[in-house]
Amino acid sequence: MTLTDTRVDDSYPTRITGKPEHLPRTHPTVWGTEADGPLDAATLANHETRGYTVVDQLLSPGEVQTYWQELVRMSSGDHSGDERVITEAKTGEVRSIFDVHETNELIAELVRDPRVLDRARQILGSEVYIHQSRVNYMPGFKGTGFYWHSDFETWHAEDGMPVPRAVSCSIALTDNYPFNGGLMVMPGSQRTFVQCAGETPEDNYKSSLKEQRVGVPSEEDITSLAAEYGIDQFTGQAGSALWFDSNVMHGSSNNITPYPRSNIFLVFNSVENALREPYAAIEPRPAFIAGRDSTPLSR
């Protein structure tokens, strides 16, 4: 399949040469029903409207401590030459480690935990697989944020995800305060697909995972979206989880406090939404960033 073939049925064109537009989303946010999982009808309706759901105390304090110790262990040692390990552009400290559900037994168990897997299946209304997994480190004083973006824009353009039938689960392993770089989301923004301008550079992922420059909305776009939808922030105790739609506009600021902010980040994609060739890139990103094995997860 060629790039042209993929674009024939492209409902969300992006990385364009003209002026970017705001396109209405043509697919639902919630694909399942109350009968499909643990979330009740009111929670599902709120998720459809706002594009995100917070689950308090998804993990127990003991589990949080276990996973936190694992994150510390994973970040130690020599990571030179390992593309799965992303470091801070300025300090060289570990920023993210990708593909952790394939390399870490504890996280491999977590993605199949009914508390996690059943919610993913319910929201997406189908069997699911892992599109991407990673652990994020935002150390005190030195952690840099992520500029405003829609994950789906990148996953569509560079990975070939056909439609926004994916959901992310961010599990906090440290307390999230309003002042230590907590994730900000624009509630309801998943209903608008924001086109981005510019071509995708070759091997864009090598720089975009440190600092994204292509596939981000303009300041004019962000101003317009903020005026329409407002901004919420994910705060709460370690062990809480944020479930958010793949097209929600979100970002985070730098962490200049002494308090670190680390999390496990899991992206579930519907098996009915398996990746194709990229819609706006010459080659797909590596499998450790965008999984192409759509075999359904089982417990």
DRENTORGU-279985 format. One record per residue (C-alpha): residue in one letter; x, y, z; residue number from 0. Coordinates in nm, 3 decimals. Example, Ala and Ser with C-alpha at 12.3 -4.5 7.8 and 13.67 -1.06 7.14 Angstrom:
   residuo        xx        yy        zz   num
         a     1.230    -0.450     0.780     0
         s     1.367    -0.106     0.714     1
//
This chain:
   residuo        xx        yy        zz   num
         m     0.000     0.000     0.000     0
         t     0.130     0.345    -0.085     1
         l     0.080     0.676     0.090     2
         t    -0.168     0.778    -0.181     3
         d    -0.371     0.459    -0.134     4
         t    -0.406     0.527     0.238     5
         r    -0.532     0.879     0.189     6
         v    -0.824     0.777    -0.033     7
         d    -1.049     0.725     0.270     8
         d    -0.880     0.973     0.504     9
         s    -1.143     1.132     0.730    10
         y    -0.882     1.337     0.918    11
         p    -0.632     1.489     0.673    12
         t    -0.337     1.664     0.838    13
         r     0.020     1.784     0.779    14
         i    -0.124     1.993     0.498    15
         t     0.027     2.272     0.288    16
         g    -0.265     2.516     0.315    17
         k    -0.420     2.682     0.617    18
         p    -0.513     2.425     0.885    19
         e    -0.881     2.394     0.976    20
         h    -1.084     2.256     1.266    21
         l    -1.273     1.949     1.144    22
         p    -1.572     1.795     1.325    23
         r    -1.510     1.448     1.460    24
         t    -1.724     1.193     1.279    25
         h    -1.674     0.903     1.522    26
         p    -1.793     0.848     1.881    27
         t    -1.574     0.883     2.188    28
         v    -1.741     0.593     2.372    29
         w    -1.811     0.282     2.167    30
         g    -1.939     0.046     2.438    31
         t    -2.228     0.043     2.685    32
         e    -2.279     0.009     3.059    33
         a    -2.325    -0.366     3.013    34
         d    -1.977    -0.400     2.863    35
         g    -1.770    -0.317     3.172    36
         p    -1.726    -0.153     3.513    37
         l    -1.810     0.206     3.417    38
         d    -2.172     0.304     3.479    39
         a    -2.393     0.484     3.228    40
         a    -2.342     0.827     3.385    41
         t    -1.963     0.792     3.376    42
         l    -1.972     0.679     3.014    43
         a    -2.196     0.971     2.919    44
         n    -1.958     1.211     3.092    45
         h    -1.664     1.052     2.912    46
         e    -1.843     1.093     2.579    47
         t    -1.898     1.461     2.656    48
         r    -1.569     1.557     2.820    49
         g    -1.333     1.304     2.666    50
         y    -1.176     1.191     2.990    51
         t    -1.247     1.005     3.314    52
         v    -1.054     1.003     3.643    53
         v    -1.047     0.682     3.846    54
         d    -0.927     0.740     4.202    55
         q    -0.720     0.473     4.378    56
         l    -0.695     0.243     4.078    57
         l    -0.379     0.109     4.242    58
         s    -0.334     0.050     4.613    59
         p    -0.053     0.228     4.805    60
         g     0.142    -0.098     4.813    61
         e     0.112    -0.141     4.437    62
         v     0.218     0.220     4.382    63
         q     0.533     0.159     4.585    64
         t     0.611    -0.158     4.390    65
         y     0.575     0.013     4.054    66
         w     0.767     0.320     4.171    67
         q     1.063     0.104     4.275    68
         e     1.044    -0.062     3.935    69
         l     1.058     0.276     3.759    70
         v     1.365     0.370     3.960    71
         r     1.531     0.041     3.867    72
         m     1.444     0.080     3.498    73
         s     1.594     0.429     3.477    74
         s     1.927     0.332     3.628    75
         g     2.224     0.198     3.437    76
         d     2.360     0.266     3.091    77
         h     2.092     0.319     2.827    78
         s     2.317     0.429     2.544    79
         g     2.216     0.280     2.211    80
         d     1.867     0.182     2.328    81
         e     1.616     0.370     2.111    82
         r     1.336     0.288     2.353    83
         v     1.491     0.517     2.613    84
         i     1.426     0.887     2.550    85
         t     1.638     1.138     2.738    86
         e     1.590     1.507     2.815    87
         a     1.737     1.727     2.544    88
         k     1.920     1.953     2.791    89
         t     2.011     1.731     3.087    90
         g     2.041     1.386     2.931    91
         e     1.828     1.239     3.210    92
         v     1.573     0.969     3.127    93
         r     1.247     1.125     3.005    94
         s     1.055     0.818     2.888    95
         i     1.105     0.446     2.831    96
         f     0.889     0.289     2.562    97
         d     0.756    -0.061     2.496    98
         v     0.753    -0.144     2.866    99
         h     0.465    -0.391     2.840   100
         e     0.699    -0.607     2.630   101
         t     1.010    -0.571     2.845   102
         n     0.875    -0.559     3.201   103
         e     0.677    -0.842     3.360   104
         l     0.497    -0.620     3.611   105
         i     0.365    -0.387     3.342   106
         a     0.279    -0.683     3.118   107
         e     0.054    -0.802     3.401   108
         l    -0.087    -0.452     3.454   109
         v    -0.217    -0.415     3.097   110
         r    -0.414    -0.739     3.146   111
         d    -0.542    -0.648     3.493   112
         p    -0.926    -0.640     3.484   113
         r    -0.922    -0.295     3.647   114
         v    -0.741    -0.168     3.338   115
         l    -0.829    -0.402     3.053   116
         d    -1.205    -0.410     3.120   117
         r    -1.231    -0.030     3.111   118
         a    -1.036    -0.014     2.785   119
         r    -1.262    -0.273     2.624   120
         q    -1.573    -0.095     2.747   121
         i    -1.475     0.250     2.624   122
         l    -1.369     0.120     2.284   123
         g    -1.651    -0.134     2.251   124
         s    -1.427    -0.416     2.129   125
         e    -1.126    -0.630     2.202   126
         v    -0.812    -0.420     2.234   127
         y    -0.436    -0.436     2.198   128
         i    -0.152    -0.210     2.311   129
         h    -0.068     0.059     2.059   130
         q     0.197     0.214     2.283   131
         s     0.328     0.179     2.636   132
         r     0.582     0.382     2.826   133
         v     0.686     0.511     3.163   134
         n     0.733     0.886     3.198   135
         y     0.975     1.053     3.436   136
         m     0.936     1.418     3.530   137
         p     1.195     1.478     3.802   138
         g     1.179     1.771     4.036   139
         f     1.345     2.092     3.915   140
         k     1.445     1.942     3.576   141
         g     1.134     1.784     3.422   142
         t     1.024     1.942     3.095   143
         g     0.664     1.943     2.979   144
         f     0.484     1.849     2.660   145
         y     0.338     2.122     2.439   146
         w    -0.032     2.114     2.351   147
         h    -0.115     1.835     2.107   148
         s    -0.361     1.567     2.006   149
         d    -0.209     1.219     2.020   150
         f    -0.435     1.101     1.741   151
         e    -0.296     1.361     1.502   152
         t     0.047     1.197     1.529   153
         w    -0.081     0.842     1.546   154
         h    -0.288     0.906     1.233   155
         a    -0.020     1.092     1.039   156
         e     0.288     0.888     1.133   157
         d     0.152     0.549     1.246   158
         g    -0.148     0.501     1.017   159
         m    -0.422     0.481     1.283   160
         p    -0.742     0.514     1.075   161
         v    -0.983     0.676     1.324   162
         p    -0.974     0.796     1.687   163
         r    -1.086     0.467     1.841   164
         a    -0.805     0.455     2.096   165
         v    -0.787     0.552     2.463   166
         s    -0.495     0.633     2.691   167
         c    -0.459     0.540     3.055   168
         s    -0.213     0.745     3.260   169
         i    -0.155     0.593     3.604   170
         a     0.008     0.828     3.853   171
         l     0.293     0.684     4.061   172
         t     0.350     1.015     4.238   173
         d     0.107     1.269     4.374   174
         n    -0.012     1.509     4.104   175
         y    -0.032     1.868     4.227   176
         p    -0.143     2.174     4.030   177
         f     0.219     2.295     4.046   178
         n     0.441     1.997     3.949   179
         g     0.363     1.970     3.581   180
         g     0.030     1.789     3.600   181
         l    -0.140     1.705     3.271   182
         m    -0.382     1.967     3.139   183
         v    -0.672     1.871     2.913   184
         m    -0.934     2.064     2.721   185
         p    -1.263     1.890     2.807   186
         g    -1.472     1.822     2.499   187
         s    -1.192     1.905     2.256   188
         q    -1.193     1.544     2.131   189
         r    -1.492     1.646     1.921   190
         t    -1.268     1.871     1.707   191
         f    -0.981     1.747     1.493   192
         v    -0.724     2.021     1.449   193
         q    -0.527     1.995     1.129   194
         c    -0.155     2.075     1.142   195
         a     0.065     2.228     0.874   196
         g     0.397     2.110     0.735   197
         e     0.544     1.786     0.604   198
         t     0.664     1.511     0.834   199
         p     1.047     1.499     0.835   200
         e     1.222     1.168     0.787   201
         d     1.270     0.984     1.119   202
         n     1.074     1.259     1.291   203
         y     1.028     1.046     1.602   204
         k     1.396     1.078     1.691   205
         s     1.348     1.444     1.777   206
         s     0.972     1.467     1.838   207
         l     0.985     1.239     2.142   208
         k     1.214     1.493     2.308   209
         e     1.040     1.804     2.177   210
         q     0.758     1.795     1.923   211
         r     0.777     2.058     1.650   212
         v     0.569     1.905     1.370   213
         g     0.211     1.799     1.434   214
         v     0.138     2.062     1.696   215
         p    -0.139     2.321     1.670   216
         s    -0.071     2.691     1.632   217
         e    -0.109     2.937     1.918   218
         e    -0.416     3.068     1.736   219
         d    -0.566     2.717     1.740   220
         i    -0.492     2.670     2.111   221
         t    -0.642     3.008     2.195   222
         s    -0.958     2.924     2.003   223
         l    -0.994     2.579     2.161   224
         a    -0.931     2.711     2.514   225
         a    -1.200     2.974     2.465   226
         e    -1.447     2.708     2.351   227
         y    -1.365     2.421     2.586   228
         g    -1.166     2.559     2.879   229
         i    -0.881     2.378     3.055   230
         d    -0.893     2.113     3.330   231
         q    -0.596     1.964     3.512   232
         f    -0.542     1.610     3.636   233
         t    -0.448     1.622     4.004   234
         g    -0.474     1.358     4.272   235
         q    -0.294     1.103     4.480   236
         a    -0.054     0.842     4.350   237
         g    -0.247     0.539     4.229   238
         s    -0.516     0.741     4.053   239
         a    -0.563     0.706     3.678   240
         l    -0.667     0.937     3.398   241
         w    -0.842     0.779     3.100   242
         f    -0.854     1.014     2.803   243
         d    -0.953     0.998     2.439   244
         s    -0.685     0.988     2.173   245
         n    -0.799     1.319     2.022   246
         v    -0.827     1.527     2.341   247
         m    -0.603     1.835     2.326   248
         h    -0.362     1.812     2.618   249
         g    -0.021     1.922     2.740   250
         s     0.189     1.984     3.050   251
         s     0.423     2.251     3.180   252
         n     0.776     2.217     3.315   253
         n     0.825     2.093     3.669   254
         i     1.034     2.343     3.866   255
         t     0.917     2.213     4.205   256
         p     1.106     1.960     4.422   257
         y     0.823     1.709     4.368   258
         p     0.866     1.456     4.086   259
         r     0.576     1.349     3.865   260
         s     0.603     1.003     3.714   261
         n     0.345     0.777     3.554   262
         i     0.278     0.461     3.359   263
         f     0.121     0.544     3.024   264
         l    -0.077     0.278     2.836   265
         v    -0.251     0.328     2.501   266
         f    -0.521     0.081     2.400   267
         n    -0.641     0.062     2.041   268
         s    -0.941    -0.129     1.911   269
         v    -0.856    -0.441     1.714   270
         e    -1.104    -0.303     1.460   271
         n    -0.884     0.004     1.417   272
         a    -0.555    -0.169     1.328   273
         l    -0.280     0.046     1.179   274
         r    -0.237     0.099     0.807   275
         e     0.038     0.276     0.622   276
         p     0.102     0.631     0.753   277
         y    -0.137     0.897     0.630   278
         a     0.124     1.175     0.626   279
         a     0.469     1.022     0.654   280
         i     0.696     0.826     0.423   281
         e     0.753     0.536     0.663   282
         p     0.578     0.420     0.980   283
         r     0.744     0.473     1.315   284
         p     0.915     0.174     1.479   285
         a     0.705    -0.091     1.653   286
         f     0.833     0.006     1.997   287
         i     0.644     0.336     1.953   288
         a     0.346     0.212     1.752   289
         g     0.261    -0.155     1.789   290
         r     0.142    -0.331     1.473   291
         d     0.051    -0.663     1.631   292
         s    -0.325    -0.625     1.682   293
         t    -0.368    -0.960     1.857   294
         p    -0.630    -0.903     2.131   295
         l    -0.505    -0.884     2.487   296
         s    -0.617    -1.168     2.710   297
         r    -0.606    -1.201     3.087   298
//
